[in-house]
Amino acid sequence: MSQQNSPTYATDRRTGRVIAGYLKAGGHLQRELATHLGIDEAAVSRSTRGERRWTLDDLLGTAEFLDVPVSYLIDPDGVDPARMLEVRSSRCIHDPFEPAYADVIQLTAA
């Protein structure tokens, strides 16, 4: 099996596309992420193209940099990076009547 047909390559390429989407949606540069991770920009570029494997440290640091859960980076089904960043920024005030907090309100009221 060639590298490009391997499941690992496909997963790394998919994760790379998701991270590239978050970078673009958030107005970040690969250089900024590279600085945050302590690696060179070329390594980030190769990773976003799926040519370099994401290490656990890379994924955790990237999630921290983007301020998203790491699960959004590795299991992105149905997650639109631009929409998630928009929703997160609109919830900065933490309105207790938002549907996202309905379960918490129900649990505390019980």
Beta strands, then each sheet from edge to edge (+ up, - down):
end
